[in-house]
Amino acid sequence: MNTTTSPTLEPVRGPFVWRGDELSGTDEWIFHLGDEQVAELEEAGRRFVADDPDLRFVTATEYPLPVCAEAIRAFGADLDSGRGFVLIRGLRMEEYDDTLAAAIFYLVALHLGEPMRQNLLGDVLDHIVGVSDKKYTEGGLPSRTRDKLPFHSDSSDAVALMCLRPPAAGGLSSLVSGATVFNEVLARRPDLAPLLLEPWHYDWRRQDPNAPADTYTSPIVSWTRGTFSMYAGADMIESAHRYPGVPPLTGARKELLALVDEITYEPGIALDMDFQPGDIQWLLNYAALHSRTEFVNGPDRARQRHLLRIWLRRNVDRPLVPRFGKHVVVAAPDARQVGPGDDTGRFRIAAAATIRERWGD
């Protein structure tokens, strides 16, 4: 369906239309690694740690994974044309330190696409740790807070999380099908659904302090050449209207944002994942929105939530309307490059050392 020529919207159909209450009773979205696959990842990971490559320049061809190749192709298919996500399980985390675990995680990422920098420091491997006492609603970084996050899309083709350690309580990773949300909006308020395909202002300055403008515009939904994609983030939309010259949200647009938020939190819509150590969640940002529940850390390191995150560029020629979402936010020719003079040590794989250096034990 091409929405530029047809004003008539129809429900989205396909494997990426799902409900959490239908998937939660199955494990069909979980890929269990076999012994030979785990052994190959461990061997490649140990070589990766020993080589200590600069993460900006290392390539998948330097670390082939022939035993895992078919599984990795299946992961990509799950992202691009399946449900839009997959959970990988089976690593022997009790035998690894954080550095080896991070190396295995990064190697899988290299074989799925191009890792991208995630912040002004140029990190391509970021840490999700609840070390800040500031709430997200008070301006705390989502990756450092412990409170609930709203459903949103990240500024990358795909995002992956690896669990090093779970919290003492809470911290569920929640996913919602963007297509399911769209279908619910269309069923309940067909008068509002077309607004999803119109341009919205997003707060560019909040996402990137060095952005060339305060805001950029993007539709929430791209539906072109038969391909449905969603790029959500009510927080970034609402805060964009603090800048001079940005027109205020109309009543209809406020209603639509409230309806989308209401749908994402309805019982049965979201799939909640309780991460176990070693779990790796891969998510296509165009297919599913994600969030997490509030969590509580325990007094000892073993019960303090610590995830690793990778943003990935997947060059699979996905049809998108012009200037859709991340194509404006992330526009560097090389996703892993930063400006001259940056500390290349930040790109090394020593995850445990990085944590101690930045936030202490």
Residue pairs with C-beta under 8 A, 6 or more apart in sequence:
1 10
1 223
1 226
2 223
2 224
2 225
3 9
3 197
3 223
3 224
4 224
4 321
7 194
9 186
9 190
9 193
9 194
10 186
11 183
11 186
11 187
12 179
12 182
12 183
12 223
12 228
14 179
14 228
15 81
15 82
15 83
16 82
16 83
16 84
16 177
16 178
16 179
16 228
16 287
16 288
17 177
17 179
17 180
17 183
18 83
18 177
18 180
18 271
19 177
19 180
19 268
19 269
20 175
20 176
20 268
20 269
20 270
20 271
20 272
21 267
21 268
21 269
23 29
23 83
23 271
24 271
24 272
29 78
29 83
29 85
29 86
29 87
29 271
30 86
30 87
30 88
30 89
31 71
31 74
31 75
31 86
31 87
31 88
31 89
32 89
32 90
33 41
33 71
33 88
33 89
33 90
33 91
34 90
36 67
37 67
37 68
37 71
37 90
38 90
38 91
38 92
39 67
40 65
40 66
40 67
40 68
41 65
41 68
41 91
41 104
41 107
41 108
42 92
42 96
42 100
42 104
44 63
44 65
44 104
44 107
45 100
45 101
45 103
45 104
45 107
46 100
46 103
47 63
48 63
48 103
48 106
48 107
48 349
49 99
49 100
49 103
49 349
52 348
52 349
52 350
53 62
53 349
54 344
54 347
54 348
55 106
55 115
55 124
55 125
55 336
55 347
55 348
55 349
56 122
56 124
56 336
56 337
56 338
56 344
56 347
57 336
58 110
59 110
60 107
60 110
60 111
63 107
63 110
65 72
65 107
65 108
65 111
68 108
68 111
69 111
72 108
72 111
72 112
75 86
75 88
75 108
75 112
75 282
76 112
76 314
76 316
78 84
78 85
78 86
78 282
79 85
79 86
79 112
79 158
79 282
79 283
79 284
79 287
79 314
80 284
80 314
80 316
80 318
83 177
83 287
83 288
84 177
84 178
84 283
84 284
84 286
84 287
84 288
85 175
85 281
85 282
85 283
85 284
85 287
85 288
86 281
86 282
87 273
87 279
87 280
87 281
87 282
88 108
88 279
88 280
88 281
88 282
89 276
89 278
89 279
89 280
90 278
91 101
91 104
91 278
91 280
92 278
93 101
93 164
93 277
93 278
94 277
96 104
97 352
98 164
98 306
98 351
98 352
98 355
99 349
99 350
99 351
99 352
99 353
101 162
101 164
101 278
101 308
101 351
102 125
102 162
102 308
102 349
102 351
103 349
105 125
105 160
105 162
105 280
105 308
105 310
106 115
106 125
106 310
106 349
108 160
108 280
109 115
109 160
109 310
109 312
112 158
112 282
112 312
112 314
113 157
113 158
113 312
113 313
113 314
113 315
114 312
114 313
114 314
114 315
114 335
114 336
115 124
115 125
115 310
115 311
115 312
115 313
115 335
115 336
116 124
116 156
116 311
116 312
116 313
116 330
116 335
116 336
117 123
117 124
117 311
117 332
117 335
117 336
117 337
117 338
118 124
118 126
118 309
118 311
119 126
120 208
120 209
120 210
121 342
121 346
122 338
122 342
122 346
122 347
123 346
123 347
124 310
124 311
124 336
124 347
125 308
125 309
125 310
125 349
125 351
126 143
126 308
126 309
126 310
127 143
127 306
127 307
127 308
127 309
127 351
127 354
127 355
127 358
128 143
128 161
128 305
128 306
128 307
128 308
128 309
129 143
129 144
129 304
129 305
129 306
129 307
129 355
129 359
130 144
130 145
130 146
130 167
130 295
130 297
130 304
130 305
131 144
131 359
132 140
132 141
132 144
132 145
132 146
134 140
134 144
134 145
135 145
135 147
136 142
136 145
136 147
136 148
136 149
137 147
140 147
142 149
143 309
146 167
146 294
146 295
146 296
146 297
146 305
147 294
148 291
148 292
148 293
148 294
149 291
149 292
150 234
150 235
150 261
150 291
151 174
151 176
151 232
151 261
151 264
151 270
151 289
151 290
151 291
152 232
152 233
152 234
152 235
152 236
152 289
152 290
152 291
153 178
153 230
153 231
153 232
153 233
153 285
153 286
153 289
153 290
153 325
154 285
154 290
154 311
154 326
155 207
155 285
155 311
155 325
155 326
155 329
155 330
156 285
156 311
156 312
156 313
156 326
156 330
157 284
157 285
157 286
157 312
157 313
157 314
157 318
157 326
158 282
158 283
158 284
158 285
158 311
158 312
158 314
159 282
159 283
159 285
159 290
159 309
159 310
159 311
159 312
160 280
160 281
160 282
160 283
160 309
160 310
160 312
161 173
161 275
161 280
161 281
161 307
161 308
161 309
162 278
162 279
162 280
162 281
162 307
162 308
162 309
163 275
163 276
163 277
163 278
163 279
163 280
163 306
163 307
164 277
164 306
164 307
164 308
165 277
165 301
165 302
165 303
165 304
165 305
165 306
166 274
166 275
166 276
166 277
166 303
166 305
167 295
167 296
167 297
167 298
167 303
167 304
167 305
168 295
168 296
168 297
168 298
168 303
168 304
169 295
169 296
170 293
170 294
170 295
170 296
171 275
171 292
171 293
171 294
171 295
171 305
172 272
172 273
172 274
172 292
172 293
173 272
173 273
173 275
173 281
173 290
173 292
174 270
174 271
174 272
174 273
174 290
174 291
174 292
174 293
175 270
175 271
175 273
175 283
175 288
175 289
175 290
176 264
176 269
176 270
176 271
176 288
176 289
176 290
176 291
177 287
177 288
178 221
178 228
178 229
178 230
178 232
178 286
178 287
178 288
178 289
179 228
179 230
179 287
180 269
181 230
181 232
181 260
181 263
181 264
181 269
181 289
182 193
182 196
182 221
182 228
182 230
184 263
184 269
185 192
185 193
185 196
185 256
185 259
185 260
185 263
186 193
188 259
189 255
189 256
189 259
191 252
192 252
192 255
192 256
192 259
195 252
195 253
195 256
196 219
196 220
196 221
196 256
197 219
197 220
197 221
197 222
197 223
198 219
199 217
199 218
199 219
200 217
200 218
200 219
200 220
200 237
200 240
200 253
201 215
201 216
201 217
201 237
201 240
201 241
201 246
201 247
202 215
202 216
202 217
202 218
202 233
202 236
202 237
202 240
202 329
203 214
203 215
203 236
203 237
203 239
203 240
203 242
203 243
204 211
204 212
204 213
204 214
204 215
204 216
204 240
204 328
204 329
205 211
205 213
205 214
205 215
205 243
206 236
206 239
207 236
207 329
208 329
214 240
214 243
214 246
215 240
215 243
215 246
216 323
216 328
216 329
217 323
218 231
218 323
218 324
218 325
218 328
219 231
219 321
219 324
220 230
220 231
220 232
221 228
221 229
221 230
221 231
222 228
222 229
222 230
222 231
222 286
222 319
222 320
222 321
222 324
222 325
223 229
224 319
224 320
224 321
225 319
226 319
227 318
227 319
227 320
229 286
229 287
229 318
229 320
229 324
230 286
230 287
230 289
231 285
231 286
231 324
231 325
231 326
232 260
232 289
234 257
234 260
234 261
237 249
237 257
238 249
238 257
240 246
241 247
241 248
241 249
249 257
263 269
264 270
264 289
264 291
270 291
272 293
273 279
273 281
275 281
275 307
283 290
284 314
285 325
285 326
286 318
286 320
295 305
297 303
297 304
297 305
298 304
301 361
306 355
308 351
313 330
313 335
320 327
336 347
346 354
348 354
